[in-house]
């Protein structure tokens, strides 16, 4: 087995073995085996890499050019493709929400301008955007997110990263 850098990467983040096990969904014993240099499945390696937010190849001090090196590179490529597909799907849902909102806003404004709707109907615009934002966040986290996790197991939800960047806390992650 190639020499792993799992322990170094874990310590750089100030994590314990328990914390890494929890974040990656594996047992503490498996983390200990990885850090000792024992063999692990590619699935386990991808879970650990995902938790540490590094490509699988970064888990190793040196990846040889043999079959193992090609497999690790292929896994990284597959993870990158899955992340791109997941991001595109989430962007599609967000674009759909925005598109429907724009059409809704134009319809309400047109209805008010032609006196088909009373002026108070303008509240429907705010109700859509505020209520829709809450509902879409809920649906993305509770319904769509788990389905994307199953469809793209090597990807992760980046919405918490985006919120941290907006708040200026990217370095804290």
LOKOL-632967 format. One record per atom (N, C-alpha, C, O, CB): x, y, z. Coordinates in steps of 0.02 Angstrom, whole numbers, padded with zeros to 5 digits, always signed. Glycine has a CB too. Example, Ala and Ser with C-alpha at 12.3 -4.5 7.8 and 13.67 -1.06 7.14 Angstrom:
+00660-00284+00390 +00615-00225+00390 +00660-00165+00390 +00712-00166+00423 +00565-00224+00452 +00642-00112+00354 +00684-00053+00357 +00645+00002+00394 +00670+00057+00402 +00704-00030+00286 
//
This chain:
+00043-00060+00000 +00000+00000+00000 +00044+00062+00000 +00098+00062+00030 -00048+00000+00061 +00023+00113-00032 +00059+00176-00033 +00053+00210+00035 +00004+00199+00071 +00032+00222-00089 +00102+00251+00051 +00101+00288+00115 +00047+00342+00113 +00045+00382+00067 +00171+00319+00129 +00003+00341+00163 -00052+00390+00163 -00034+00452+00201 +00010+00452+00245 -00114+00358+00192 -00068+00506+00185 -00060+00570+00219 -00123+00586+00259 -00132+00643+00280 -00046+00626+00168 -00165+00537+00271 -00229+00548+00305 -00218+00580+00374 -00251+00628+00391 -00267+00482+00313 -00171+00553+00412 -00158+00581+00479 -00135+00653+00475 -00157+00695+00514 -00105+00538+00516 -00091+00668+00427 -00067+00737+00419 -00123+00785+00401 -00130+00839+00429 -00011+00741+00366 -00164+00764+00352 -00220+00806+00331 -00270+00816+00387 -00298+00871+00396 -00255+00775+00270 -00281+00763+00425 -00328+00768+00482 -00301+00817+00534 -00338+00859+00559 -00339+00698+00514 -00237+00811+00550 -00207+00855+00601 -00205+00928+00578 -00213+00974+00619 -00136+00832+00618 -00194+00939+00513 -00194+01008+00486 -00260+01043+00499 -00262+01103+00510 -00180+01007+00410 -00314+01004+00500 -00380+01032+00513 -00397+01034+00587 -00448+01061+00607 -00433+00993+00475 -00353+01005+00627 -00365+01003+00699 -00419+00952+00718 -00451+00959+00770 -00386+01071+00724 -00427+00902+00677 -00478+00851+00688 -00449+00792+00726 -00390+00776+00720 -00508+00828+00622 -00492+00760+00765 -00475+00697+00796 -00495+00641+00748 -00528+00652+00698 -00510+00688+00866 -00473+00580+00765 -00495+00523+00724 -00570+00515+00728 -00602+00497+00678 -00459+00458+00747 -00599+00528+00786 -00672+00524+00794 -00707+00573+00747 -00757+00556+00715 -00693+00538+00867 -00681+00634+00743 -00712+00686+00701 -00707+00667+00628 -00756+00676+00590 -00677+00754+00713 -00651+00640+00606 -00643+00618+00537 -00690+00560+00522 -00721+00558+00469 -00570+00598+00522 -00695+00513+00568 -00740+00456+00558 -00812+00480+00551 -00849+00456+00508 -00734+00407+00617 -00832+00527+00593 -00900+00553+00590 -00913+00591+00525 -00965+00582+00493 -00914+00600+00650 -00865+00633+00505 -00874+00673+00444 -00875+00630+00381 -00908+00648+00332 -00818+00724+00439 -00838+00574+00382 -00834+00533+00322 -00883+00474+00322 -00892+00441+00271 -00764+00507+00313 -00914+00461+00379 -00962+00406+00383 -00930+00337+00387 -00961+00287+00368 -01006+00408+00323 -00869+00334+00414 -00836+00270+00424 -00821+00262+00498 -00832+00308+00537 -00770+00264+00381 -00797+00204+00518 -00783+00192+00589 -00714+00220+00607 -00671+00230+00564 -00787+00117+00604 -00705+00231+00672 -00640+00254+00697 -00587+00202+00682 -00530+00220+00666 -00644+00269+00774 -00605+00139+00688 -00556+00086+00674 -00532+00089+00602 -00473+00077+00588 -00588+00017+00689 -00577+00105+00556 -00558+00111+00485 -00510+00170+00476 -00462+00165+00438 -00620+00120+00441 -00522+00225+00511 -00477+00283+00508 -00408+00262+00534 -00357+00279+00504 -00504+00342+00550 -00407+00225+00589 -00343+00202+00617 -00306+00157+00568 -00245+00162+00560 -00356+00164+00683 -00343+00113+00534 -00311+00069+00485 -00283+00108+00426 -00228+00094+00402 -00362+00017+00459 -00321+00158+00403 -00297+00201+00349 -00233+00237+00368 -00185+00239+00330 -00350+00252+00328 -00233+00265+00428 -00174+00302+00451 -00114+00256+00462 -00056+00278+00457 -00190+00339+00516 -00127+00192+00475 -00073+00144+00484 -00046+00120+00417 +00005+00085+00414 -00096+00085+00526 -00081+00138+00362 -00058+00118+00296 -00089+00055+00269 -00066+00028+00219 +00015+00110+00297 -00141+00029+00303 -00174-00031+00278 -00216-00015+00216 -00236+00042+00205 -00219-00061+00333 -00229-00067+00176 -00268-00059+00116 -00340-00038+00133 -00366-00056+00186 -00269-00123+00075 -00370-00001+00088 -00439+00020+00096 -00472+00020+00027 -00438+00025-00024 -00445+00091+00129 -00538+00014+00027 -00574+00015-00037 -00573+00086-00065 -00564+00135-00029 -00647-00011-00028 -00584+00091-00130 -00588+00157-00161 -00647+00197-00135 -00643+00258-00130 -00593+00150-00237 -00700+00162-00117 -00758+00196-00089 -00740+00229-00022 -00757+00287-00010 -00817+00147-00079 -00704+00192+00021 -00683+00219+00085 -00636+00279+00074 -00643+00330+00107 -00648+00166+00128 -00590+00272+00028 -00544+00326+00013 -00581+00388-00012 -00564+00444+00006 -00492+00304-00038 -00631+00377-00054 -00669+00435-00080 -00709+00468-00025 -00717+00529-00025 -00715+00413-00137 -00735+00430+00023 -00772+00459+00079 -00726+00502+00122 -00744+00556+00144 -00804+00404+00122 -00666+00476+00135 -00617+00514+00176 -00595+00576+00138 -00590+00630+00168 -00556+00469+00193 -00581+00570+00074 -00560+00628+00034 -00615+00681+00032 -00601+00740+00037 -00542+00606-00037 -00676+00658+00026 -00733+00704+00025 -00738+00741+00092 -00750+00802+00093 -00798+00666+00010 -00730+00706+00147 -00734+00737+00213 -00677+00787+00223 -00687+00840+00253 -00731+00684+00268 -00618+00771+00198 -00560+00815+00205 -00557+00869+00151 -00514+00913+00152 -00496+00774+00204 -00604+00864+00103 -00609+00912+00048 -00545+00915+00006 -00520+00969-00010 -00625+00981+00074 -00519+00856-00011 -00460+00850-00054 -00474+00796-00106 -00517+00753-00095 -00396+00833-00012 -00439+00797-00162 -00444+00741-00209 -00414+00678-00179 -00371+00682-00135 -00409+00758-00277 -00435+00620-00201 -00410+00557-00174 -00335+00552-00179 -00302+00527-00134 -00443+00497-00209 -00307+00576-00235 -00234+00570-00243 -00195+00608-00189 -00138+00591-00175 -00214+00597-00312 -00226+00660-00159 -00192+00697-00105 -00189+00659-00040 -00155+00681+00007 -00227+00763-00094 -00224+00602-00036 -00220+00561+00025 -00155+00522+00029 -00140+00493+00081 -00280+00513+00027 -00117+00521-00025 -00056+00481-00028 +00005+00525-00036 +00003+00576-00071 -00060+00430-00084 +00059+00504-00004 +00123+00541-00010 +00148+00537-00082 +00173+00587-00109 +00176+00512+00039 +00142+00480-00112 +00162+00470-00182 +00118+00416-00211 +00110+00362-00182 +00238+00452-00189 +00090+00430-00268 +00048+00381-00303 +00088+00354-00361 +00107+00392-00406 -00021+00412-00326 +00101+00288-00361 +00140+00260-00416 +00101+00261-00481 +00040+00270-00481 +00162+00188-00399 +00136+00253-00535 +00105+00257-00600 +00072+00192-00622 +00048+00187-00679 +00155+00279-00652 +00072+00142-00580 +00042+00078-00597 -00034+00082-00599 -00063+00136-00605 +00064+00025-00548 -00065+00024-00593 -00138+00020-00594 -00169+00062-00538 -00221+00094-00549 -00160-00052-00587 -00138+00062-00480 -00166+00099-00424 -00169+00174-00439 -00219+00207-00426 -00125+00086-00360 -00115+00200-00467 -00113+00271-00484 -00165+00290-00535 -00197+00342-00530 -00044+00289-00510 -00174+00247-00586 -00225+00260-00636 -00295+00256-00606 -00339+00295-00624 -00219+00211-00695 -00305+00210-00560 -00370+00203-00528 -00386+00264-00485 -00442+00289-00487 -00372+00139-00485 -00337+00288-00448 -00347+00348-00407 -00363+00408-00451 -00408+00446-00435 -00285+00362-00363 -00327+00416-00505 -00339+00472-00550 -00409+00466-00581 -00444+00516-00588 -00286+00475-00605 -00428+00406-00600 -00494+00395-00629 -00549+00411-00578 -00601+00439-00596 -00502+00323-00654 -00537+00393-00515 -00586+00408-00463 -00593+00484-00453 -00648+00509-00446 -00566+00374-00396 -00537+00519-00453 -00539+00592-00447 -00577+00623-00506 -00617+00669-00496 -00468+00621-00444 -00564+00598-00566 -00599+00624-00625 -00674+00611-00620 -00715+00654-00635 -00571+00592-00689 -00692+00551-00597 -00762+00534-00589 -00796+00578-00537 -00852+00600-00546 -00770+00459-00570 -00761+00590-00482 -00788+00633-00429 -00799+00704-00456 -00849+00736-00440 -00741+00634-00368 -00752+00728-00495 -00758+00795-00524 -00818+00799-00571 -00855+00848-00570 -00693+00815-00561 -00827+00748-00613 -00884+00747-00659 -00950+00745-00621 -00997+00780-00639 -00879+00687-00707 -00952+00704-00568 -01013+00700-00528 -01028+00767-00494 -01086+00787-00491 -01008+00645-00476 -00977+00801-00470 -00987+00866-00438 -01014+00916-00488 -01058+00956-00473 -00922+00891-00407 -00987+00915-00549 -01010+00960-00601 -01084+00947-00618 -01123+00994-00625 -00967+00954-00665 -01102+00883-00623 -01172+00866-00638 -01218+00888-00581 -01272+00915-00593 -01180+00791-00650 -01196+00876-00519 -01237+00896-00462 -01247+00971-00461 -01302+00996-00452 -01204+00872-00396 -01192+01008-00471 -01196+01081-00471 -01242+01106-00527 -01281+01152-00517 -01126+01113-00479 -01238+01074-00586 -01281+01093-00642 -01355+01080-00626 -01398+01120-00644 -01261+01056-00706 -01369+01025-00592 -01438+01009-00573 -01465+01060-00524 -01521+01084-00532 -01442+00938-00543 -01425+01077-00473 -01447+01126-00424 -01456+01194-00457 -01505+01230-00443 -01395+01132-00366 -01410+01213-00501 -01417+01276-00538 -01481+01276-00580 -01513+01328-00587 -01355+01288-00582 -01498+01219-00609 -01559+01213-00648 -01621+01226-00606 -01667+01261-00628 -01563+01145-00680 -01623+01197-00546 -01680+01209-00501 -01684+01282-00481 -01738+01311-00478 -01675+01164-00439 -01627+01313-00468 -01627+01384-00449 -01649+01428-00507 -01685+01477-00497 -01557+01405-00425 -01628+01410-00567 -01648+01449-00626 -01723+01441-00638 -01756+01489-00658 -01609+01426-00688 -01749+01381-00627 -01821+01370-00635 -01860+01414-00586 -01909+01446-00605 -01838+01296-00624 -01838+01416-00523 -01871+01458-00472 -01869+01531-00493 -01919+01566-00488 -01836+01448-00403 -01812+01554-00516 -01805+01624-00538 -01849+01639-00599 -01882+01690-00602 -01732+01641-00553 -01848+01594-00647 -01888+01603-00707 -01963+01607-00693 -01998+01650-00719 -01875+01547-00756 -01987+01561-00651 -02058+01562-00632 -02073+01626-00594 -02126+01656-00604 -02076+01500-00589 -02027+01648-00551 -02037+01710-00513 -02041+01771-00558 -02082+01815-00546 -01982+01719-00463 -02000+01773-00608 -02001+01830-00655 -02067+01831-00693 -02098+01884-00700 -01942+01827-00704 -02089+01773-00717 -02153+01769-00753 -02210+01789-00707 -02254+01826-00726 -02164+01698-00782 -02209+01763-00645 -02261+01779-00595 -02263+01855-00582 -02316+01885-00581 -02248+01741-00529 -02204+01884-00573 -02200+01956-00560 -02229+01996-00619 -02268+02043-00608 -02127+01977-00547 -02211+01977-00679 -02236+02012-00738 -02312+02004-00745 -02347+02052-00763 -02202+01987-00802 -02338+01945-00731 -02410+01934-00735 -02447+01976-00683 -02499+02006-00699 -02427+01860-00724 -02422+01979-00622 -02455+02018-00570 -02453+02092-00588 -02503+02128-00581 -02423+02005-00501 -02395+02116-00610 -02389+02187-00629 -02436+02202-00688 -02469+02254-00687 -02315+02204-00649 -02439+02158-00737 -02485+02168-00794 -02557+02168-00770 -02598+02207-00794 -02474+02114-00847 -02573+02123-00723 -02641+02120-00697 -02660+02184-00660 -02717+02207-00665 -02649+02061-00651 -02614+02211-00623 -02627+02274-00587 -02632+02332-00636 -02676+02375-00629 -02571+02288-00534 -02588+02334-00686 -02588+02388-00735 -02651+02389-00777 -02674+02443-00797 -02527+02382-00781 -02680+02331-00790 -02742+02328-00830 -02804+02328-00786 -02860+02318-00811 -02742+02266-00874 -02796+02338-00722 -02850+02341-00672 -02889+02276-00667 -02946+02275-00645 -02898+02397-00690 -02858+02221-00687 -02888+02155-00677 -02879+02134-00604 -02922+02100-00576 -02856+02102-00725 -02823+02155-00575 -02808+02140-00505 -02805+02206-00467 -02783+02257-00494 -02742+02101-00498 -02825+02205-00403 -02819+02266-00363 -02745+02280-00346 -02704+02234-00351 -02860+02261-00298 -02728+02340-00328 -02659+02359-00312 -02629+02318-00256 -02568+02306-00254 -02656+02431-00293 -02671+02295-00210 -02646+02255-00154 -02619+02187-00178 -02584+02153-00141 -02702+02244-00102 -02634+02169-00239 -02609+02106-00267 -02534+02107-00275 -02502+02055-00284 -02642+02092-00335 -02504+02166-00270 -02431+02171-00273 -02399+02132-00217 -02341+02112-00222 -02408+02245-00270 -02436+02121-00163 -02410+02080-00108 -02396+02008-00130 -02356+01973-00100 -02459+02080-00050 -02431+01986-00183 -02419+01919-00208 -02348+01910-00234 -02320+01855-00232 -02469+01903-00264 -02319+01964-00259 -02250+01961-00284 -02203+01946-00226 -02161+01901-00231 -02230+02028-00319 -02209+01984-00173 -02167+01973-00114 -02179+01905-00084 -02133+01872-00060 -02178+02026-00062 -02243+01884-00083 -02259+01818-00055 -02225+01762-00095 -02200+01714-00066 -02336+01807-00054 -02225+01769-00161 -02192+01718-00201 -02117+01715-00185 -02090+01662-00172 -02202+01731-00276 -02084+01773-00187 -02012+01773-00178 -01991+01752-00108 -01943+01714-00100 -01984+01843-00193 -02026+01776-00057 -02008+01757+00012 -02028+01685+00027 -01987+01645+00050 -02042+01805+00063 -02091+01668+00013 -02114+01600+00027 -02080+01549-00018 -02063+01494+00004 -02189+01596+00017 -02070+01568-00080 -02037+01522-00127 -01965+01509-00108 -01941+01453-00117 -02040+01550-00196 -01931+01560-00082 -01861+01550-00061 -01858+01500-00004 -01815+01456-00003 -01829+01617-00041 -01902+01508+00045 -01903+01462+00102 -01921+01391+00079 -01889+01343+00099 -01952+01486+00156 -01973+01386+00037 -01995+01321+00013 -01941+01288-00030 -01929+01228-00024 -02060+01327-00026 -01909+01326-00073 -01858+01296-00116 -01797+01273-00076 -01768+01221-00091 -01836+01345-00170 -01777+01311-00025 -01722+01288+00018 -01740+01223+00053 -01699+01177+00057 -01704+01342+00070 -01801+01220+00079 -01824+01160+00112 -01823+01101+00063 -01796+01048+00080 -01895+01169+00140 -01851+01110+00004 -01853+01055-00045 -01784+01034-00067 -01771+00975-00077 -01895+01076-00105 -01738+01083-00077 -01670+01065-00097 -01634+01025-00043 -01597+00979-00059 -01630+01129-00113 -01646+01041+00019 -01611+01005+00073 -01643+00938+00090 -01608+00889+00102 -01610+01047+00135 -01710+00936+00090 -01744+00876+00115 -01763+00827+00059 -01762+00767+00070 -01807+00897+00152 -01779+00852+00001 -01802+00808-00053 -01748+00799-00107 -01727+00743-00121 -01866+00835-00085 -01726+00853-00136 -01680+00850-00192 -01610+00829-00169 -01578+00788-00202 -01676+00917-00228 -01586+00858-00114 -01518+00843-00089 -01505+00768-00079 -01456+00743-00106 -01507+00878-00024 -01548+00733-00042 -01537+00661-00033 -01538+00622-00099 -01501+00573-00108 -01589+00632+00014 -01581+00643-00146 -01582+00609-00211 -01517+00622-00250 -01492+00577-00283 -01643+00633-00252 -01491+00682-00245 -01428+00697-00277 -01371+00659-00244 -01324+00638-00277 -01413+00773-00276 -01374+00650-00178 -01323+00611-00142 -01322+00540-00168 -01268+00510-00177 -01337+00612-00066 -01381+00511-00181 -01385+00443-00207 -01362+00440-00280 -01328+00393-00300 -01456+00415-00200 -01381+00489-00319 -01364+00489-00390 -01290+00504-00402 -01259+00478-00448 -01407+00539-00428 -01261+00547-00360 -01192+00569-00367 -01155+00561-00301 -01141+00610-00267 -01188+00643-00392 -01139+00499-00282 -01111+00486-00215 -01042+00517-00203 -01022+00524-00146 -01106+00412-00204 -01006+00534-00255 -00940+00563-00246 -00942+00640-00244 -00890+00672-00241 -00894+00541-00303 -01003+00668-00245 -01010+00741-00244 -01034+00762-00175 -01050+00721-00132 -01059+00765-00299 -01037+00829-00165 -01061+00854-00101 -01102+00917-00113 -01096+00950-00164 -01003+00868-00053 -01144+00933-00064 -01185+00993-00067 -01140+01053-00053 -01106+01056-00001 -01244+00990-00016 -01139+01101-00097 -01096+01159-00089 -01133+01220-00063 -01104+01274-00059 -01063+01176-00155 -01197+01213-00045 -01235+01272-00024 -01207+01302+00040 -01209+01363+00049 -01308+01253-00014 -01181+01261+00086 -01152+01289+00148 -01088+01327+00132 -01074+01377+00164 -01138+01233+00199 -01050+01304+00082 -00990+01341+00060 -01010+01409+00032 -00977+01460+00046 -00951+01300+00008 -01063+01410-00008 -01085+01473-00039 -01109+01522+00014 -01094+01582+00009 -01141+01460-00090 -01145+01498+00064 -01167+01543+00118 -01108+01571+00157 -01108+01629+00176 -01215+01505+00166 -01057+01529+00169 -00998+01552+00206 -00960+01605+00165 -00935+01653+00194 -00951+01493+00222 -00957+01597+00100 -00922+01646+00058 -00960+01712+00060 -00929+01765+00064 -00916+01620-00015 -01027+01709+00056 -01066+01771+00059 -01056+01806+00125 -01059+01868+00128 -01140+01755+00048 -01046+01769+00178 -01035+01799+00244 -00962+01817+00256 -00946+01846+00308 -01059+01752+00299 -00919+01801+00209 -00849+01818+00216 -00811+01772+00262 -00759+01792+00289 -00842+01888+00240 -00835+01711+00271 -00803+01665+00318 -00770+01607+00282 -00760+01555+00312 -00854+01638+00367 -00753+01614+00220 -00725+01558+00182 -00663+01530+00216 -00653+01469+00216 -00708+01580+00111 -00622+01572+00244 -00562+01549+00277 -00576+01507+00338 -00534+01467+00359 -00519+01607+00296 -00635+01515+00369 -00652+01478+00429 -00671+01406+00414 -00672+01364+00459 -00709+01512+00466 -00687+01392+00351 -00706+01324+00333 -00645+01284+00329 -00648+01224+00315 -00746+01321+00267 
//
